[in-house]
Amino acid sequence: MVLQILFFMIITIVAIPVAVLVAQVFAALIYVKKPLNTQINKSQNLTILIPAHNEALVIAKTINALVPTVNSAQQILVVADNCTDETADISRNLGATVIERQHSTLRGKGYALDYGLQHLKANPPEIVIIIDADCIADAAAISTLAHACIALQRPIQALYSMQMQTNPSLKQRIAAFAWVVKNHVRPLGFKVLGLPCQLMGTGMAFLWKDIAAVNLASGHIAEDMKLGVDLARLNKAPIFVPEALVTSEFPLDKNATKTQRARWEHGHLSIIVSDAPSLFLEAIKTKNVQMLGLAFDLIVPPLAVLVIVLVCVWLLGMLVYILTNNLTSFTYASLVFMFLFVAIMIAWGFFGKQIISLKQLSYAPIYALAKIP
């Protein structure tokens, strides 16, 4: 009896993020695109902030895509952070404003962003838009982000799309599908439900008064998610605007891809542990629905991790059945697993067919289990 109660508690905890994911997937299916002002307005008082570390190979393409969207290339502020290549010179030659930062120990994107904001303090813009150095903003993305930020008075997150390389491997296809679920399907579903989204690191727009009120120089491994949590605590939870599109590509270097993915996953899990409990308590205490929504979104781990956890729980449920001859726990675990499977299949059917075939997707559980150390 004690064993069954303990397992019931475990599976209930695991069932919560699965329920959130299921709700997001189903809600995303009924999203109706609303007309937005996507006309390019070069008169907007904004600065595009680009943190860059040794991005000489890609920075020109990024800046060239942004120049037509602003009144002056000087509105593009590049922070060349601990660079040992030609990033700064290339950016200057394209007309962007460039500041350089060197620090032997305080390294990372958060510190670069903070350095850029300190530079802007003397004459702050109305809006700050953050674009990563390896990302291409769609022609109307900047104006769309700025207009939404002003209209809604909230931080805005664009749709961040990751493009596969030519002839992608099975691993890259699986990773690309997981990316779409995390950065398109889930935030789209919460948008339909009137709830916020996580910040994704690029394609982010902020009112100056909001971005200046938080600490970016935290050194956190998942600085973007941390920023979203900190803003939610200030009643400024981010809003997803999929009409603004920012794209990048998966790295060609497999080791770089693996390192980047591990960093995202570990950072996400650390945020769940460090911030989710207090965010839930604060949201309930203040009756803040937006903060509560972000907290629920936060506890949904990366898809591969969720699959691993559910497989382990399902096997544990089978063990409980063998030891107690009671099917209740095993049935409960099987139902939760079934709901996750259905959600993934629906997400694939509506958003992932062009990325990965059903046969290829069937290898995803093996891919997920291979992550176990």
The 8 nearest C-alpha neighbors of each residue, nearest first, counted from 0:
[[1, 3, 2, 4, 323, 5, 325, 6],
 [0, 2, 4, 3, 5, 6, 7, 323],
 [3, 1, 5, 0, 4, 6, 319, 323],
 [2, 4, 6, 0, 5, 1, 7, 328],
 [5, 3, 7, 1, 6, 2, 0, 8],
 [4, 6, 2, 8, 3, 7, 1, 9],
 [5, 7, 9, 3, 8, 4, 10, 2],
 [8, 6, 4, 10, 5, 9, 3, 11],
 [7, 9, 11, 5, 6, 10, 4, 12],
 [10, 8, 6, 12, 11, 7, 5, 13],
 [9, 11, 13, 7, 12, 8, 14, 6],
 [12, 10, 14, 8, 13, 9, 7, 15],
 [11, 13, 9, 10, 14, 15, 8, 16],
 [14, 12, 10, 11, 15, 16, 9, 17],
 [13, 15, 11, 17, 12, 16, 10, 18],
 [14, 16, 18, 17, 13, 12, 19, 11],
 [17, 15, 299, 19, 18, 14, 298, 20],
 [16, 18, 14, 20, 15, 19, 339, 21],
 [19, 17, 21, 15, 16, 20, 14, 22],
 [20, 18, 16, 22, 17, 21, 23, 15],
 [19, 21, 23, 17, 18, 22, 24, 16],
 [20, 22, 18, 24, 342, 23, 19, 17],
 [23, 21, 19, 25, 20, 24, 26, 18],
 [24, 22, 188, 20, 185, 26, 21, 25],
 [25, 23, 27, 21, 26, 22, 188, 184],
 [24, 26, 22, 27, 28, 23, 21, 188],
 [27, 25, 188, 23, 28, 24, 29, 22],
 [28, 26, 188, 24, 187, 30, 25, 29],
 [27, 29, 26, 25, 30, 24, 188, 349],
 [28, 30, 27, 26, 31, 25, 191, 188],
 [31, 29, 27, 28, 191, 32, 26, 187],
 [32, 30, 33, 29, 191, 28, 27, 34],
 [31, 33, 30, 34, 242, 241, 35, 29],
 [32, 34, 31, 35, 242, 30, 36, 240],
 [35, 33, 32, 36, 37, 242, 31, 143],
 [36, 34, 37, 33, 143, 242, 147, 146],
 [35, 37, 38, 143, 34, 146, 142, 147],
 [38, 36, 143, 139, 35, 39, 142, 140],
 [39, 37, 36, 40, 139, 142, 143, 35],
 [38, 40, 142, 139, 41, 37, 68, 143],
 [41, 39, 42, 142, 38, 43, 68, 69],
 [40, 42, 69, 70, 43, 68, 39, 142],
 [41, 43, 40, 70, 44, 69, 45, 39],
 [42, 44, 41, 45, 40, 145, 142, 69],
 [45, 43, 125, 124, 42, 126, 46, 41],
 [46, 44, 126, 124, 127, 43, 125, 47],
 [45, 47, 74, 127, 75, 48, 124, 128],
 [46, 48, 75, 128, 129, 76, 127, 74],
 [47, 49, 129, 76, 128, 77, 46, 75],
 [48, 50, 77, 130, 131, 132, 129, 76],
 [51, 49, 78, 111, 77, 112, 131, 108],
 [52, 50, 79, 132, 80, 78, 54, 49],
 [51, 53, 80, 82, 54, 79, 81, 50],
 [54, 52, 82, 84, 55, 86, 83, 51],
 [53, 55, 56, 52, 58, 86, 57, 51],
 [56, 54, 86, 85, 58, 57, 53, 84],
 [55, 57, 54, 58, 59, 86, 53, 60],
 [56, 58, 55, 59, 54, 60, 133, 61],
 [57, 59, 61, 132, 60, 54, 55, 62],
 [60, 58, 62, 61, 57, 63, 89, 90],
 [61, 59, 63, 58, 62, 57, 64, 135],
 [60, 62, 58, 135, 64, 59, 63, 134],
 [63, 61, 65, 59, 64, 60, 66, 58],
 [64, 62, 60, 66, 65, 61, 59, 67],
 [63, 65, 62, 61, 66, 60, 135, 136],
 [64, 66, 62, 63, 68, 67, 61, 136],
 [65, 67, 72, 63, 68, 69, 64, 62],
 [68, 66, 65, 69, 64, 63, 70, 138],
 [69, 67, 66, 65, 41, 39, 141, 138],
 [70, 68, 41, 71, 66, 67, 72, 74],
 [69, 71, 41, 42, 72, 68, 74, 67],
 [72, 70, 73, 69, 74, 66, 75, 94],
 [71, 73, 95, 74, 94, 66, 75, 69],
 [72, 74, 95, 96, 75, 71, 94, 76],
 [75, 73, 46, 72, 71, 76, 47, 45],
 [74, 76, 47, 73, 95, 72, 46, 96],
 [77, 75, 96, 48, 97, 47, 49, 95],
 [78, 76, 49, 97, 50, 79, 48, 96],
 [77, 79, 50, 98, 80, 99, 51, 97],
 [80, 78, 99, 51, 87, 82, 52, 77],
 [79, 81, 100, 52, 82, 78, 51, 111],
 [82, 80, 101, 100, 52, 79, 83, 102],
 [83, 81, 53, 52, 80, 84, 79, 86],
 [82, 84, 53, 81, 85, 86, 52, 80],
 [83, 85, 53, 82, 86, 55, 54, 87],
 [86, 84, 88, 55, 87, 89, 83, 53],
 [85, 87, 55, 89, 54, 88, 84, 53],
 [86, 88, 90, 89, 85, 79, 91, 97],
 [89, 87, 91, 85, 90, 86, 92, 97],
 [88, 90, 92, 86, 91, 87, 85, 93],
 [89, 91, 87, 93, 88, 92, 95, 86],
 [92, 90, 94, 88, 95, 93, 89, 87],
 [91, 93, 89, 94, 90, 88, 95, 87],
 [92, 94, 90, 91, 95, 89, 62, 59],
 [95, 93, 91, 72, 92, 73, 96, 90],
 [96, 94, 73, 72, 75, 91, 90, 93],
 [95, 97, 76, 73, 75, 77, 91, 94],
 [98, 96, 77, 76, 78, 95, 91, 87],
 [97, 99, 78, 79, 77, 100, 96, 76],
 [100, 98, 79, 78, 80, 97, 101, 87],
 [99, 101, 80, 81, 79, 102, 98, 78],
 [102, 100, 81, 80, 103, 99, 82, 106],
 [101, 103, 104, 105, 106, 81, 100, 80],
 [102, 104, 105, 101, 106, 81, 100, 107],
 [105, 103, 106, 102, 101, 107, 81, 218],
 [106, 104, 102, 103, 110, 107, 218, 216],
 [105, 107, 104, 110, 102, 103, 108, 81],
 [108, 106, 109, 110, 111, 218, 105, 80],
 [107, 109, 111, 110, 112, 50, 106, 222],
 [108, 110, 216, 215, 112, 111, 107, 218],
 [109, 111, 216, 113, 112, 108, 107, 114],
 [112, 110, 108, 114, 109, 113, 50, 80],
 [113, 111, 115, 109, 114, 110, 50, 108],
 [112, 114, 110, 116, 115, 215, 111, 216],
 [115, 113, 111, 117, 112, 116, 110, 118],
 [114, 116, 112, 118, 113, 117, 78, 111],
 [115, 117, 119, 113, 118, 114, 120, 112],
 [116, 118, 114, 120, 115, 119, 113, 121],
 [117, 119, 115, 116, 120, 114, 121, 98],
 [120, 118, 116, 123, 117, 121, 122, 115],
 [119, 121, 123, 117, 122, 118, 116, 211],
 [120, 122, 119, 123, 118, 117, 116, 124],
 [121, 123, 120, 119, 124, 118, 125, 117],
 [122, 124, 119, 120, 121, 125, 207, 116],
 [125, 123, 45, 126, 44, 46, 207, 122],
 [124, 126, 207, 44, 45, 206, 123, 127],
 [125, 127, 45, 206, 207, 124, 205, 46],
 [126, 128, 46, 205, 45, 204, 47, 207],
 [129, 127, 204, 47, 203, 48, 46, 205],
 [130, 128, 48, 203, 201, 47, 202, 49],
 [129, 131, 201, 202, 49, 48, 132, 128],
 [130, 132, 201, 134, 133, 49, 50, 129],
 [131, 133, 58, 51, 134, 49, 61, 50],
 [132, 134, 131, 57, 247, 61, 58, 135],
 [135, 133, 247, 131, 246, 132, 61, 245],
 [134, 136, 246, 61, 245, 247, 64, 137],
 [135, 137, 245, 140, 244, 138, 134, 246],
 [136, 138, 140, 244, 139, 245, 135, 243],
 [139, 137, 140, 136, 68, 64, 141, 65],
 [138, 140, 137, 37, 142, 141, 39, 143],
 [141, 139, 243, 137, 143, 142, 244, 138],
 [142, 140, 144, 143, 139, 145, 68, 136],
 [141, 143, 145, 39, 144, 139, 140, 40],
 [144, 142, 37, 140, 146, 141, 145, 243],
 [143, 145, 141, 147, 142, 146, 204, 140],
 [146, 144, 148, 142, 143, 147, 141, 149],
 [145, 147, 143, 149, 148, 144, 142, 150],
 [148, 146, 150, 144, 149, 145, 151, 143],
 [147, 149, 145, 152, 151, 146, 150, 153],
 [150, 148, 152, 146, 147, 151, 145, 206],
 [149, 151, 147, 148, 152, 146, 153, 145],
 [150, 152, 153, 148, 149, 147, 154, 146],
 [153, 151, 149, 148, 150, 154, 206, 147],
 [152, 154, 151, 235, 148, 237, 155, 238],
 [155, 153, 237, 205, 204, 148, 238, 235],
 [156, 154, 238, 204, 237, 203, 148, 239],
 [155, 157, 203, 239, 202, 238, 240, 198],
 [158, 156, 243, 202, 240, 241, 244, 159],
 [157, 159, 241, 244, 243, 245, 160, 183],
 [160, 158, 245, 246, 157, 244, 182, 161],
 [159, 161, 246, 245, 158, 162, 247, 244],
 [162, 160, 247, 248, 246, 249, 163, 159],
 [163, 161, 248, 247, 249, 160, 164, 246],
 [164, 162, 249, 248, 167, 165, 161, 175],
 [163, 165, 167, 166, 162, 249, 248, 251],
 [166, 164, 167, 163, 168, 162, 251, 248],
 [167, 165, 164, 168, 163, 169, 171, 172],
 [168, 166, 164, 165, 171, 163, 172, 169],
 [167, 169, 171, 170, 172, 166, 173, 164],
 [168, 170, 172, 171, 173, 167, 359, 355],
 [171, 169, 173, 168, 172, 174, 366, 167],
 [170, 172, 174, 168, 169, 173, 167, 175],
 [173, 171, 175, 169, 174, 170, 355, 354],
 [172, 174, 170, 176, 175, 171, 169, 177],
 [175, 173, 171, 177, 172, 176, 170, 178],
 [176, 174, 178, 172, 173, 177, 171, 179],
 [175, 177, 179, 173, 178, 174, 351, 172],
 [176, 178, 174, 180, 175, 179, 181, 173],
 [177, 179, 175, 181, 176, 180, 182, 174],
 [180, 178, 183, 176, 182, 181, 177, 175],
 [179, 181, 184, 177, 178, 183, 182, 185],
 [180, 182, 178, 179, 185, 183, 177, 184],
 [183, 181, 179, 178, 180, 186, 184, 185],
 [182, 184, 179, 180, 186, 185, 187, 181],
 [185, 183, 180, 187, 186, 27, 24, 188],
 [184, 186, 23, 188, 187, 181, 183, 180],
 [187, 185, 189, 196, 188, 183, 184, 190],
 [188, 186, 190, 184, 27, 185, 189, 183],
 [189, 187, 27, 23, 26, 185, 191, 190],
 [188, 190, 192, 194, 186, 191, 187, 23],
 [189, 191, 193, 187, 192, 188, 194, 186],
 [192, 190, 188, 189, 193, 30, 26, 187],
 [191, 193, 189, 190, 194, 188, 26, 23],
 [194, 192, 190, 191, 189, 195, 289, 188],
 [193, 195, 189, 190, 192, 292, 289, 196],
 [196, 194, 238, 237, 236, 293, 289, 189],
 [197, 195, 186, 237, 238, 239, 293, 198],
 [196, 198, 227, 224, 199, 237, 195, 293],
 [197, 199, 227, 224, 223, 200, 156, 196],
 [200, 198, 201, 223, 197, 224, 159, 156],
 [201, 199, 223, 198, 203, 202, 131, 129],
 [200, 202, 130, 131, 203, 129, 199, 159],
 [201, 203, 157, 130, 129, 156, 245, 204],
 [202, 204, 156, 129, 201, 128, 155, 157],
 [205, 203, 128, 155, 154, 127, 144, 148],
 [206, 204, 154, 127, 126, 210, 207, 128],
 [205, 207, 126, 209, 208, 125, 127, 210],
 [206, 208, 210, 126, 209, 125, 211, 205],
 [207, 209, 211, 206, 210, 212, 125, 205],
 [210, 208, 212, 206, 207, 211, 205, 213],
 [209, 211, 207, 212, 213, 208, 205, 206],
 [210, 212, 208, 209, 213, 207, 116, 214],
 [213, 211, 209, 210, 208, 214, 207, 230],
 [214, 212, 211, 210, 215, 229, 230, 209],
 [213, 215, 216, 217, 212, 113, 211, 226],
 [214, 216, 109, 113, 217, 213, 110, 112],
 [217, 215, 110, 109, 214, 113, 218, 112],
 [218, 216, 219, 215, 214, 109, 222, 110],
 [217, 219, 216, 109, 220, 107, 110, 222],
 [220, 218, 222, 217, 221, 225, 109, 266],
 [219, 221, 266, 222, 218, 262, 263, 265],
 [222, 220, 266, 219, 223, 224, 225, 267],
 [221, 223, 225, 219, 224, 220, 226, 109],
 [224, 222, 226, 200, 225, 221, 198, 199],
 [225, 223, 227, 226, 198, 222, 221, 197],
 [224, 226, 222, 228, 223, 227, 229, 221],
 [225, 227, 223, 229, 224, 228, 222, 230],
 [228, 226, 224, 230, 225, 198, 229, 197],
 [227, 229, 231, 225, 226, 230, 224, 232],
 [228, 230, 226, 232, 231, 227, 225, 233],
 [231, 229, 235, 233, 227, 232, 228, 236],
 [232, 230, 236, 235, 234, 228, 233, 229],
 [231, 233, 229, 230, 234, 228, 290, 235],
 [232, 234, 230, 231, 235, 229, 236, 209],
 [235, 233, 231, 232, 236, 230, 290, 289],
 [234, 236, 231, 230, 233, 153, 237, 154],
 [235, 237, 231, 230, 195, 234, 227, 289],
 [238, 236, 154, 155, 195, 196, 153, 235],
 [237, 239, 155, 195, 196, 156, 154, 240],
 [238, 240, 156, 155, 196, 241, 157, 186],
 [239, 241, 157, 242, 156, 243, 238, 155],
 [242, 240, 158, 243, 157, 239, 244, 187],
 [241, 243, 240, 244, 158, 157, 143, 140],
 [244, 242, 140, 157, 241, 143, 158, 240],
 [243, 245, 158, 137, 140, 157, 242, 136],
 [246, 244, 136, 159, 135, 137, 202, 158],
 [247, 245, 160, 135, 134, 161, 159, 136],
 [246, 248, 134, 161, 162, 133, 135, 160],
 [249, 247, 162, 161, 163, 250, 164, 246],
 [248, 250, 163, 162, 161, 251, 164, 256],
 [251, 249, 252, 256, 248, 255, 253, 164],
 [252, 250, 253, 249, 164, 256, 255, 248],
 [251, 253, 255, 250, 254, 256, 249, 257],
 [254, 252, 256, 255, 257, 251, 250, 258],
 [253, 255, 257, 256, 252, 258, 259, 251],
 [256, 254, 258, 252, 253, 257, 259, 250],
 [257, 255, 253, 259, 254, 258, 250, 260],
 [256, 258, 254, 260, 255, 259, 261, 253],
 [259, 257, 255, 261, 256, 260, 254, 262],
 [258, 260, 262, 256, 261, 257, 255, 263],
 [261, 259, 263, 257, 262, 258, 256, 264],
 [262, 260, 264, 258, 263, 259, 265, 257],
 [261, 263, 259, 265, 260, 264, 266, 258],
 [264, 262, 260, 266, 261, 265, 267, 259],
 [265, 263, 267, 261, 266, 262, 260, 268],
 [266, 264, 268, 262, 267, 263, 261, 269],
 [265, 267, 221, 269, 263, 220, 264, 268],
 [268, 266, 264, 270, 269, 265, 263, 271],
 [267, 269, 271, 265, 270, 266, 264, 272],
 [268, 270, 266, 272, 271, 267, 273, 265],
 [271, 269, 273, 267, 272, 274, 268, 266],
 [272, 270, 275, 268, 269, 298, 274, 273],
 [271, 273, 269, 270, 274, 275, 268, 276],
 [272, 274, 270, 271, 269, 275, 276, 277],
 [275, 273, 270, 277, 271, 276, 272, 278],
 [274, 276, 271, 278, 277, 294, 279, 272],
 [277, 275, 279, 278, 274, 280, 272, 273],
 [276, 278, 280, 279, 275, 274, 281, 273],
 [279, 277, 275, 281, 276, 280, 294, 282],
 [280, 278, 282, 276, 277, 281, 294, 291],
 [281, 279, 277, 283, 278, 282, 284, 276],
 [280, 282, 284, 278, 283, 279, 277, 285],
 [283, 281, 287, 291, 279, 285, 290, 280],
 [284, 282, 286, 280, 281, 285, 279, 287],
 [283, 285, 281, 282, 286, 280, 287, 279],
 [284, 286, 282, 287, 283, 281, 280, 288],
 [287, 285, 283, 282, 284, 288, 281, 291],
 [286, 288, 282, 285, 290, 289, 291, 283],
 [289, 287, 291, 290, 292, 286, 282, 194],
 [290, 288, 292, 291, 287, 194, 195, 293],
 [289, 291, 293, 282, 292, 287, 288, 231],
 [292, 290, 288, 294, 282, 289, 293, 279],
 [293, 291, 289, 295, 294, 290, 194, 288],
 [292, 294, 296, 290, 295, 291, 195, 297],
 [293, 295, 297, 291, 292, 296, 275, 279],
 [296, 294, 292, 297, 293, 298, 291, 19],
 [297, 295, 293, 294, 298, 299, 292, 19],
 [296, 298, 294, 295, 299, 293, 271, 275],
 [299, 297, 295, 296, 271, 300, 16, 294],
 [298, 300, 16, 297, 296, 301, 20, 295],
 [301, 299, 305, 298, 304, 302, 268, 267],
 [302, 300, 304, 303, 305, 264, 299, 181],
 [301, 303, 305, 304, 306, 300, 177, 181],
 [304, 302, 367, 306, 305, 301, 307, 364],
 [303, 305, 307, 301, 306, 302, 308, 300],
 [304, 306, 302, 308, 303, 307, 300, 309],
 [305, 307, 309, 303, 304, 308, 310, 302],
 [308, 306, 304, 310, 305, 309, 368, 303],
 [309, 307, 305, 311, 306, 310, 312, 304],
 [308, 310, 312, 306, 311, 307, 313, 305],
 [311, 309, 313, 307, 312, 308, 306, 314],
 [310, 312, 314, 308, 309, 313, 315, 307],
 [311, 313, 315, 309, 314, 310, 316, 308],
 [312, 314, 316, 310, 315, 332, 311, 309],
 [315, 313, 317, 311, 316, 312, 310, 318],
 [314, 316, 312, 318, 313, 317, 311, 319],
 [317, 315, 329, 313, 319, 314, 318, 328],
 [316, 318, 314, 320, 315, 319, 329, 321],
 [317, 319, 315, 321, 320, 316, 322, 314],
 [318, 320, 316, 322, 317, 321, 323, 315],
 [321, 319, 324, 317, 325, 323, 318, 322],
 [322, 320, 318, 319, 324, 323, 317, 325],
 [323, 321, 319, 320, 324, 318, 325, 317],
 [322, 324, 320, 325, 321, 319, 0, 3],
 [323, 325, 320, 321, 322, 326, 319, 327],
 [326, 324, 320, 323, 327, 328, 319, 321],
 [325, 327, 329, 320, 328, 330, 324, 323],
 [328, 326, 330, 329, 325, 331, 320, 3],
 [329, 327, 331, 330, 316, 326, 332, 7],
 [328, 330, 316, 332, 326, 331, 317, 327],
 [331, 329, 333, 327, 328, 332, 326, 334],
 [330, 332, 328, 334, 333, 329, 327, 335],
 [333, 331, 329, 335, 313, 330, 334, 336],
 [332, 334, 330, 336, 331, 335, 337, 329],
 [335, 333, 337, 331, 336, 332, 330, 338],
 [334, 336, 338, 332, 337, 333, 14, 339],
 [335, 337, 333, 339, 334, 338, 340, 332],
 [336, 338, 334, 340, 335, 339, 333, 341],
 [339, 337, 341, 335, 340, 336, 342, 334],
 [338, 340, 342, 336, 337, 341, 17, 343],
 [339, 341, 337, 343, 338, 342, 344, 336],
 [340, 342, 344, 338, 343, 339, 345, 337],
 [343, 341, 339, 345, 21, 344, 340, 346],
 [344, 342, 346, 340, 341, 345, 347, 339],
 [343, 345, 347, 341, 346, 342, 348, 340],
 [346, 344, 348, 342, 347, 343, 341, 349],
 [347, 345, 343, 344, 349, 348, 350, 342],
 [346, 348, 351, 344, 345, 350, 349, 352],
 [349, 347, 345, 346, 352, 350, 344, 351],
 [348, 350, 346, 347, 345, 351, 352, 28],
 [351, 349, 347, 346, 348, 352, 179, 184],
 [350, 352, 347, 354, 353, 176, 348, 349],
 [353, 351, 354, 355, 347, 348, 356, 350],
 [352, 354, 351, 355, 356, 350, 347, 348],
 [355, 353, 351, 352, 172, 176, 175, 356],
 [354, 356, 352, 172, 353, 359, 351, 360],
 [357, 355, 359, 358, 352, 360, 354, 353],
 [356, 358, 360, 359, 361, 355, 352, 347],
 [357, 359, 361, 356, 360, 362, 355, 363],
 [360, 358, 356, 361, 357, 362, 355, 169],
 [359, 361, 357, 362, 363, 358, 356, 355],
 [360, 362, 358, 359, 363, 357, 364, 365],
 [361, 363, 360, 365, 364, 359, 366, 358],
 [362, 364, 366, 360, 365, 361, 367, 173],
 [365, 363, 367, 366, 362, 368, 306, 361],
 [366, 364, 368, 367, 363, 362, 369, 361],
 [367, 365, 363, 369, 364, 368, 362, 370],
 [366, 368, 303, 364, 365, 369, 370, 363],
 [367, 369, 365, 370, 366, 371, 307, 364],
 [370, 368, 366, 367, 371, 365, 372, 364],
 [371, 369, 368, 367, 372, 366, 303, 304],
 [370, 372, 369, 368, 367, 307, 304, 366],
 [371, 370, 369, 368, 367, 307, 261, 304]]
